[in-house]
Amino acid sequence: MGRANLSVADLEALERGRFSDGRRSFTVRASSAQAPDSFQVFVTGNAADIVLIVSGLTSGNLHATWGEEWRAASEAEREWFQAWAFHVFYNGSVSERRRPQPGTVRHCDG
C-alpha cells in the first residue's frame, strides 16, 4: 500500500512521538510499521513542513536530508535536533526539554 493510499489513522499509527525546541513542536513518523528504513520529522500539525528525513536505518548507512529552513542552521542546532529525533524515534515522546546524555547521540552522514 503506497503512502497516497494511507488513511489518517494509518499515518497516525506510524507516529513515534513528539518533542519541542521551546518554540515549536515536532512529530516523528516512521516510514512503515515493521522494520522502517527511514523516519521523517515535521512541524506538528503540518506534515508538509518537513524538517528532517533520516534514511538507511535498516542498512546502517544513515543519511540525513534537511528541510530548506534547517539547512542553514548551525551544526550544534542540527546535532541537537538529530539527537532528539533519534530519541523520539526509538523511545517515544518526551515531556520535558533536556539534552540526551553524552554517548547516546547518533550522527548521520548528511
C-alpha positions as CSV (number, residue, x, y, z in Angstrom):
1,M,0.0,0.0,0.0
2,G,1.5,3.3,-1.1
3,R,1.7,6.4,1.1
4,A,-1.0,8.1,-1.0
5,N,-3.4,5.3,0.0
6,L,-2.8,5.6,3.7
7,S,-5.7,6.9,5.9
8,V,-5.3,9.5,8.6
9,A,-5.5,6.6,11.1
10,D,-2.7,4.7,9.3
11,L,-0.5,7.8,9.3
12,E,-1.2,8.4,13.0
13,A,-0.2,4.8,13.7
14,L,3.2,5.4,12.2
15,E,3.9,8.4,14.6
16,R,6.6,7.6,17.1
17,G,6.1,10.7,19.2
18,R,6.9,14.4,19.6
19,F,9.4,16.8,21.0
20,S,9.8,20.6,21.2
21,D,12.6,23.2,20.9
22,G,10.7,25.5,23.2
23,R,9.0,27.4,20.4
24,R,7.6,24.7,18.1
25,S,6.6,21.1,18.4
26,F,7.9,18.4,16.1
27,T,6.4,15.0,15.2
28,V,8.5,11.9,14.3
29,R,6.9,9.5,11.9
30,A,8.3,6.1,10.8
31,S,8.2,5.1,7.1
32,S,6.4,1.8,8.0
33,A,5.1,-0.1,10.9
34,Q,7.5,-3.1,10.6
35,A,11.3,-2.5,10.2
36,P,11.1,1.0,8.9
37,D,14.1,2.1,6.8
38,S,13.6,5.8,7.4
39,F,11.7,8.3,9.5
40,Q,10.7,11.9,9.0
41,V,10.3,14.8,11.4
42,F,7.9,17.6,10.6
43,V,6.3,20.5,12.4
44,T,3.4,19.2,14.4
45,G,0.1,20.0,12.7
46,N,1.7,20.5,9.2
47,A,3.1,17.2,7.8
48,A,4.2,19.1,4.6
49,D,6.6,21.2,6.7
50,I,9.3,18.5,6.8
51,V,12.4,19.4,8.9
52,L,14.4,16.2,8.6
53,I,14.3,12.8,6.9
54,V,16.7,10.1,8.1
55,S,17.2,7.1,5.8
56,G,19.3,4.0,5.9
57,L,18.0,2.7,9.3
58,T,18.0,-1.0,8.2
59,S,21.3,-0.8,6.3
60,G,23.1,1.2,8.9
61,N,24.2,3.6,6.1
62,L,22.5,6.6,7.8
63,H,21.8,9.8,5.7
64,A,20.1,13.0,6.9
65,T,18.2,15.2,4.5
66,W,17.3,18.6,6.0
67,G,14.3,20.8,5.1
68,E,15.1,24.1,3.4
69,E,14.9,26.2,6.6
70,W,17.1,23.9,8.6
71,R,20.0,23.6,6.1
72,A,21.3,26.9,7.3
73,A,21.1,26.0,11.0
74,S,24.3,25.7,13.0
75,E,25.9,22.3,13.4
76,A,25.1,22.4,17.1
77,E,21.4,23.1,16.4
78,R,21.2,20.2,13.9
79,E,23.1,17.8,16.2
80,W,20.6,18.7,19.0
81,F,17.7,18.2,16.7
82,Q,19.0,14.9,15.3
83,A,19.6,13.6,18.9
84,W,16.1,14.3,19.9
85,A,14.7,12.9,16.6
86,F,16.5,9.6,17.2
87,H,15.5,9.6,20.9
88,V,11.8,10.0,20.0
89,F,12.0,7.5,17.1
90,Y,13.3,4.8,19.4
91,N,11.7,5.8,22.8
92,G,8.6,7.9,22.1
93,S,7.5,11.4,23.1
94,V,9.4,13.4,25.6
95,S,7.7,15.5,28.2
96,E,10.5,18.0,29.0
97,R,13.2,19.7,27.1
98,R,16.6,18.3,28.1
99,R,19.6,17.2,26.2
100,P,20.2,13.4,25.7
101,Q,23.1,12.1,27.7
102,P,26.6,12.1,26.1
103,G,27.2,8.9,24.1
104,T,23.6,8.5,23.1
105,V,23.7,10.7,20.1
106,R,23.7,9.1,16.6
107,H,25.1,11.0,13.7
108,C,24.1,10.8,10.0
109,D,26.2,11.5,7.0
110,G,24.2,14.3,5.6
